[in-house]
């Protein structure tokens, strides 16, 4: 490999070209610049290297102008600094883009293996070392900085450190200290790549011939070959469903999976495929997935497998379950609510009976008072009639006595 001693660091975007603005804390042009400055400062400590930046201010530069600058300083390699974002805001991880053609392809791959190892050490998921061909001009590189540098026989690579808009990746770009950490990791990767890091490990990629294209960098345009699921346990009382997920891809590493519980109408966030490692091509071809199922539902479950180029294969759908799934917490809430409603109903009933008793009692007393009054009047009437009868009877006897006299 040609000795690399003149290095150009290219902070992506600048000026009115903001890059992605999906991160509320930073515009991409800001974090690429801070990362590039850090790399420059770290590499400038070494007399063996000549280090340049395509821009040292917040200005617009075309991709052609960047490549011309690299040509002017007789650059041995260009490292273009970028951060990622996706339309779905679901992807995460680090990746490196390299030229389609030799020797830039293998040169880029050699650096990419070191770079991704540094990202992996930081805890980031790896998406791979890849090429992208222009759809408008087949055989030509899609990315402008790589294409323009290739025209000038300068190998160029694009470092996509992480996604600024999704998952755990956001935590890696929420402060200037985090961004500086990326720059220092990049600098260490470059030092290892050019042989100035005394503790550098040996990488398999250095065995690839420069005159050949590394097969795994070429786009795999096919989805994963197989993906299926089977139920290992349905815990209806605790709302848990355990699945055995099986999948493989003959041409690419599996990177992610997601799942649906509504027959494919919607999907979960993306999850890293277990044991996925694009540097070795390894991944788990089978793993256990346990899902929490929504309370009192019967799911229709499926899983999708994603490969290194974001092509997917969906599994079979399972929806034949014997019962609804229950959430113990929600069951307890329902029981507490039922008990509360029962207690409230009992309280209302008691209050109603008390009110009824309170209202009825005066009515009964009033009715008793009326009966007593009527009875008293009847007695008075009887006494009056009796008195009148006796009075008339006595008066008649007096008259009879007078006549007899």
C-alpha positions as CSV (number, residue, x, y, z in Angstrom):
1,X,0.0,0.0,0.0
2,X,1.2,3.5,-0.8
3,X,2.6,5.2,2.3
4,X,0.1,7.7,3.6
5,X,1.6,10.7,5.1
6,X,-0.4,13.7,3.7
7,X,-3.9,13.5,5.1
8,X,-6.9,15.8,4.4
9,X,-9.7,16.0,6.9
10,X,-13.0,17.1,5.3
11,X,-15.7,18.5,7.7
12,X,-18.9,17.7,5.9
13,X,-21.4,20.5,5.0
14,X,-20.8,24.1,6.0
15,X,-22.3,27.5,5.4
16,X,-25.9,27.3,4.2
17,X,-25.4,23.5,3.8
18,X,-26.5,22.5,7.3
19,X,-26.4,18.8,6.9
20,X,-29.0,17.0,9.0
21,X,-30.8,19.1,11.6
22,X,-32.6,16.2,13.2
23,X,-30.6,16.6,16.4
24,X,-32.1,19.5,18.5
25,X,-28.7,20.2,20.1
26,X,-26.5,20.5,17.0
27,X,-26.6,21.0,13.2
28,X,-24.5,18.4,11.4
29,X,-22.1,21.1,10.0
30,X,-21.3,22.0,13.6
31,X,-20.4,18.6,14.8
32,X,-18.5,17.6,11.7
33,X,-16.4,20.7,12.1
34,X,-15.7,20.1,15.8
35,X,-14.8,16.4,15.1
36,X,-12.5,17.4,12.3
37,X,-10.8,20.0,14.4
38,X,-10.1,17.4,17.1
39,X,-8.7,15.0,14.5
40,X,-6.5,17.8,13.1
41,X,-5.1,18.7,16.5
42,X,-4.4,15.1,17.4
43,X,-2.6,14.2,14.2
44,X,-0.7,17.5,14.1
45,X,1.3,16.2,17.0
46,X,3.1,13.8,14.7
47,X,6.0,15.2,12.6
48,X,5.6,12.3,10.2
49,X,2.2,13.6,9.0
50,X,1.1,16.6,7.0
51,X,-2.5,17.3,8.0
52,X,-5.0,19.7,6.3
53,X,-8.7,20.6,6.6
54,X,-10.8,21.4,3.5
55,X,-12.4,24.2,5.5
56,X,-11.4,26.0,8.6
57,X,-14.5,28.2,8.8
58,X,-18.3,27.8,8.4
59,X,-18.4,28.2,4.6
60,X,-20.0,26.5,1.7
61,X,-17.7,24.3,-0.3
62,X,-18.7,22.1,-3.3
63,X,-17.6,18.5,-3.4
64,X,-15.5,19.3,-6.4
65,X,-13.8,22.2,-4.5
66,X,-13.0,19.8,-1.6
67,X,-11.4,17.3,-4.0
68,X,-9.4,20.0,-5.8
69,X,-8.1,21.2,-2.5
70,X,-6.9,17.6,-1.7
71,X,-5.3,17.4,-5.1
72,X,-3.5,20.8,-4.5
73,X,-1.9,19.6,-1.3
74,X,-1.0,16.2,-2.9
75,X,-3.1,14.3,-0.4
76,X,-2.6,10.6,0.0
77,X,-6.1,10.1,1.4
78,X,-9.2,12.1,2.3
79,X,-11.3,11.4,5.4
80,X,-14.8,13.0,5.1
81,X,-16.5,13.5,8.4
82,X,-20.3,13.0,8.7
83,X,-23.1,12.1,11.0
84,X,-26.2,10.2,10.0
85,X,-30.0,10.5,10.1
86,X,-32.9,8.5,8.6
87,X,-36.3,9.4,7.3
88,X,-37.9,6.8,9.7
89,X,-35.8,8.0,12.7
90,X,-35.3,4.3,13.6
91,X,-31.8,3.4,12.3
92,X,-28.7,3.5,14.5
93,X,-25.1,2.5,14.2
94,X,-21.8,3.4,12.5
95,X,-20.8,2.8,8.9
96,X,-18.0,3.6,6.4
97,X,-18.4,4.3,2.7
98,X,-15.5,3.4,0.4
99,X,-14.9,3.6,-3.4
100,X,-16.2,1.1,-5.8
101,X,-12.9,0.5,-7.5
102,X,-9.4,-0.8,-6.6
103,X,-7.2,0.3,-5.1
104,X,-9.4,2.7,-3.2
105,X,-11.9,0.0,-2.3
106,X,-9.4,-2.2,-0.3
107,X,-7.6,0.8,1.0
108,X,-10.8,2.1,2.4
109,X,-11.8,-1.3,3.7
110,X,-8.5,-1.5,5.6
111,X,-9.1,1.8,7.3
112,X,-12.8,0.9,7.8
113,X,-12.1,-2.1,9.9
114,X,-10.0,-0.1,12.3
115,X,-12.5,2.8,12.4
116,X,-15.5,0.5,13.1
117,X,-13.5,-1.3,15.8
118,X,-13.1,2.1,17.5
119,X,-16.8,2.7,17.2
120,X,-17.6,-0.7,18.6
121,X,-15.3,0.0,21.6
122,X,-17.4,3.1,22.2
123,X,-20.5,0.9,22.3
124,X,-22.0,1.7,18.9
125,X,-23.7,-0.9,16.7
126,X,-21.9,-1.5,13.4
127,X,-23.6,-1.2,10.0
128,X,-20.7,-2.1,7.8
129,X,-18.1,-1.0,5.2
130,X,-19.9,-0.4,2.0
131,X,-19.9,1.0,-1.5
132,X,-22.8,2.8,-3.3
133,X,-23.1,3.0,-7.0
134,X,-24.8,5.9,-8.8
135,X,-28.1,5.0,-10.2
136,X,-27.9,7.7,-12.9
137,X,-24.3,6.7,-13.9
138,X,-23.8,3.0,-13.4
139,X,-20.2,2.2,-12.5
140,X,-19.7,5.5,-10.9
141,X,-19.6,6.3,-7.2
142,X,-22.8,7.7,-5.8
143,X,-21.1,9.9,-3.1
144,X,-19.6,13.1,-4.6
145,X,-16.6,13.4,-2.4
146,X,-15.5,9.8,-3.2
147,X,-16.3,10.3,-6.9
148,X,-14.4,13.6,-7.3
149,X,-11.4,12.3,-5.4
150,X,-11.4,9.1,-7.5
151,X,-11.1,11.2,-10.6
152,X,-7.9,12.6,-9.1
153,X,-6.5,9.2,-8.0
154,X,-7.0,10.0,-4.3
155,X,-8.7,7.4,-2.1
156,X,-11.5,8.9,0.0
157,X,-13.8,7.5,2.6
158,X,-16.9,8.8,4.4
159,X,-17.1,8.3,8.1
160,X,-20.7,8.1,9.3
161,X,-20.2,8.0,13.1
162,X,-23.8,7.5,14.3
163,X,-27.4,8.5,13.8
164,X,-28.2,11.8,15.5
165,X,-31.9,11.2,15.5
166,X,-32.5,7.7,16.8
167,X,-32.1,5.2,19.7
168,X,-29.1,5.2,21.9
169,X,-27.0,6.9,19.3
170,X,-28.5,10.3,20.3
171,X,-26.7,9.9,23.6
172,X,-23.4,10.0,21.8
173,X,-23.9,13.5,20.3
174,X,-25.6,15.5,23.1
175,X,-22.5,17.4,24.2
176,X,-19.3,18.9,22.9
177,X,-17.3,16.4,25.0
178,X,-19.0,13.5,23.2
179,X,-18.2,14.9,19.8
180,X,-14.6,15.5,20.8
181,X,-14.5,11.9,21.9
182,X,-15.4,10.9,18.3
183,X,-12.6,13.0,16.9
184,X,-10.0,11.4,19.2
185,X,-11.2,7.9,18.3
186,X,-10.9,8.8,14.6
187,X,-7.4,10.1,15.1
188,X,-6.4,6.9,16.8
189,X,-7.9,4.9,14.0
190,X,-5.9,7.0,11.4
191,X,-2.7,6.6,13.4
192,X,-3.1,2.8,13.5
193,X,-3.9,2.8,9.8
194,X,-0.7,4.7,8.8
195,X,1.4,2.7,11.2
196,X,2.1,5.3,13.8
197,X,0.3,3.6,16.7
198,X,2.7,1.3,18.4
199,X,0.0,-0.8,20.1
200,X,-2.1,-1.4,17.0
201,X,-3.4,-4.9,16.6
202,X,-3.3,-6.9,13.4
203,X,-6.4,-6.6,11.2
204,X,-7.5,-9.3,8.8
205,X,-8.4,-6.6,6.2
206,X,-4.7,-5.9,5.6
207,X,-4.5,-9.3,3.9
208,X,-6.8,-8.1,1.1
209,X,-5.0,-7.4,-2.1
210,X,-5.2,-3.7,-3.1
211,X,-5.8,-4.6,-6.7
212,X,-9.1,-6.4,-5.8
213,X,-12.5,-5.3,-4.6
214,X,-13.5,-6.6,-1.1
215,X,-16.7,-8.7,-1.8
216,X,-18.5,-7.7,1.4
217,X,-18.4,-4.0,0.4
218,X,-20.5,-4.6,-2.7
219,X,-24.2,-3.9,-2.2
220,X,-26.3,-7.0,-1.5
221,X,-29.5,-6.2,-3.3
222,X,-31.4,-9.3,-2.0
223,X,-33.3,-9.6,1.3
224,X,-32.4,-12.1,4.0
225,X,-33.0,-15.6,2.8
226,X,-35.2,-16.8,5.6
227,X,-37.0,-15.6,8.7
228,X,-39.5,-17.6,10.8
229,X,-41.0,-17.6,14.3
230,X,-42.5,-20.2,16.6
231,X,-44.1,-19.9,20.0
232,X,-42.2,-21.4,22.9
233,X,-44.5,-20.2,25.7
234,X,-47.7,-18.2,26.0
235,X,-48.1,-16.9,29.5
236,X,-51.7,-15.5,29.3
237,X,-51.9,-14.5,33.0
238,X,-48.8,-12.4,32.9
239,X,-49.2,-11.1,29.3
240,X,-45.9,-12.6,28.0
241,X,-45.3,-14.3,24.7
242,X,-42.0,-16.1,24.1
243,X,-40.9,-16.7,20.5
244,X,-38.0,-18.6,18.9
245,X,-36.8,-16.5,16.0
246,X,-34.8,-18.2,13.2
247,X,-33.2,-16.4,10.3
248,X,-30.2,-16.3,7.9
249,X,-28.8,-14.4,5.0
250,X,-26.2,-16.1,2.7
251,X,-24.8,-12.8,1.4
252,X,-24.9,-10.3,4.3
253,X,-24.8,-9.9,8.0
254,X,-28.1,-9.5,9.8
255,X,-28.2,-6.1,11.6
256,X,-31.6,-5.5,13.1
257,X,-35.0,-6.9,13.8
258,X,-38.4,-5.4,14.6
259,X,-41.8,-7.0,15.3
260,X,-45.5,-6.5,14.8
261,X,-48.4,-7.6,17.1
262,X,-51.2,-6.4,14.8
263,X,-50.5,-8.5,11.7
264,X,-48.0,-6.2,10.1
265,X,-50.0,-2.9,10.3
266,X,-47.4,-1.3,12.5
267,X,-44.0,-2.3,13.9
268,X,-41.8,-1.7,16.9
269,X,-38.6,0.2,17.1
270,X,-35.5,-1.4,15.6
271,X,-33.4,-3.6,17.8
272,X,-29.8,-4.8,17.2
273,X,-29.7,-8.4,15.9
274,X,-28.1,-10.5,18.6
275,X,-24.4,-11.2,18.2
276,X,-24.3,-9.2,15.0
277,X,-20.8,-8.3,13.9
278,X,-20.1,-7.0,10.4
279,X,-16.4,-7.2,10.9
280,X,-16.6,-11.0,11.2
281,X,-19.8,-11.5,9.3
282,X,-21.2,-13.3,12.3
283,X,-24.7,-13.2,13.9
284,X,-27.0,-15.4,15.8
285,X,-29.1,-17.5,13.5
286,X,-31.6,-18.2,16.3
287,X,-32.6,-16.3,19.5
288,X,-35.4,-16.2,22.0
289,X,-37.6,-13.1,21.9
290,X,-40.1,-12.4,24.8
291,X,-42.8,-9.8,24.1
292,X,-45.2,-8.1,26.5
293,X,-48.7,-8.3,25.0
294,X,-51.2,-5.5,25.4
295,X,-53.8,-6.2,28.1
296,X,-56.9,-8.2,27.0
297,X,-55.8,-8.6,23.4
298,X,-55.1,-11.5,21.1
299,X,-52.0,-10.6,19.0
300,X,-51.1,-11.4,15.5
301,X,-47.3,-11.6,15.8
302,X,-44.5,-11.4,13.1
303,X,-40.8,-10.5,13.1
304,X,-38.7,-8.9,10.3
305,X,-35.0,-9.5,9.8
306,X,-32.8,-6.7,8.3
307,X,-29.5,-7.2,6.6
308,X,-26.6,-4.9,6.1
309,X,-28.2,-3.0,3.3
310,X,-31.6,-2.6,5.1
311,X,-33.4,-5.2,3.0
312,X,-36.0,-7.1,5.1
313,X,-37.7,-10.5,5.2
314,X,-40.8,-11.0,7.3
315,X,-41.6,-14.2,9.2
316,X,-44.8,-16.1,9.3
317,X,-47.7,-14.5,11.3
318,X,-48.9,-16.3,14.4
319,X,-52.4,-15.3,15.7
320,X,-54.0,-18.5,16.8
321,X,-54.1,-18.2,20.6
322,X,-56.3,-19.9,23.2
323,X,-57.1,-16.8,25.2
324,X,-56.5,-13.1,25.6
325,X,-53.3,-12.0,27.3
326,X,-53.6,-10.3,30.7
327,X,-51.4,-7.7,32.3
328,X,-51.2,-8.5,36.1
329,X,-51.0,-4.8,36.9
330,X,-54.0,-4.0,34.8
331,X,-55.9,-7.0,36.3
332,X,-55.1,-5.6,39.8
333,X,-56.3,-2.2,38.8
334,X,-59.6,-3.7,37.4
335,X,-60.1,-5.6,40.7
336,X,-59.5,-2.5,42.8
337,X,-61.8,-0.5,40.6
338,X,-64.5,-3.1,40.9
339,X,-64.2,-3.2,44.7
340,X,-64.2,0.6,44.8
341,X,-67.4,0.7,42.7
342,X,-69.0,-2.0,44.8
343,X,-68.2,-0.1,48.0
344,X,-69.5,3.1,46.5
345,X,-72.7,1.4,45.4
346,X,-73.2,0.0,48.9
347,X,-72.6,3.4,50.4
348,X,-75.1,5.0,48.1
349,X,-77.7,2.3,48.9
350,X,-77.3,2.9,52.7
351,X,-77.6,6.6,52.2
352,X,-80.8,6.1,50.2
353,X,-82.3,3.8,52.8
354,X,-81.5,6.4,55.5
355,X,-83.2,9.2,53.5
356,X,-86.3,7.0,52.9
357,X,-86.6,6.2,56.6
358,X,-86.2,9.9,57.5
359,X,-88.9,11.0,55.0
360,X,-91.4,8.1,55.8
361,X,-91.4,8.5,59.6
362,X,-93.3,11.9,59.7
363,X,-95.8,10.6,57.1
364,X,-96.7,7.7,59.4
365,X,-97.0,10.0,62.4
366,X,-99.2,12.4,60.4
367,X,-101.5,9.5,59.4
368,X,-101.7,8.3,63.0
369,X,-102.6,11.9,64.1
370,X,-105.4,12.1,61.5
371,X,-106.8,8.7,62.7
372,X,-106.8,9.8,66.3
373,X,-108.6,13.1,65.3
374,X,-111.2,11.2,63.4
375,X,-111.8,8.8,66.3
376,X,-112.0,11.7,68.7
377,X,-114.6,13.5,66.6
378,X,-116.6,10.2,66.3
379,X,-116.6,9.8,70.0
380,X,-117.7,13.4,70.6
381,X,-120.5,12.9,68.0
382,X,-121.6,9.7,69.7
383,X,-121.6,11.4,73.1
384,X,-123.4,14.4,71.7
385,X,-126.1,12.2,70.1
386,X,-126.4,10.2,73.4
387,X,-126.7,13.3,75.4
388,X,-129.3,14.7,73.0
389,X,-131.3,11.5,73.1
390,X,-131.2,11.4,76.9
391,X,-132.2,15.1,77.1
392,X,-135.2,14.6,74.8
393,X,-136.2,11.4,76.6
394,X,-136.1,13.2,80.0
395,X,-138.2,16.1,78.6
396,X,-140.8,13.7,77.3
397,X,-141.2,12.0,80.6
398,X,-141.8,15.4,82.3
399,X,-144.6,16.2,80.0
400,X,-146.3,12.9,80.6
401,X,-146.2,13.5,84.4
402,X,-147.9,16.8,84.1
403,X,-150.7,15.2,82.2
404,X,-151.2,12.6,84.8
405,X,-151.5,15.2,87.5
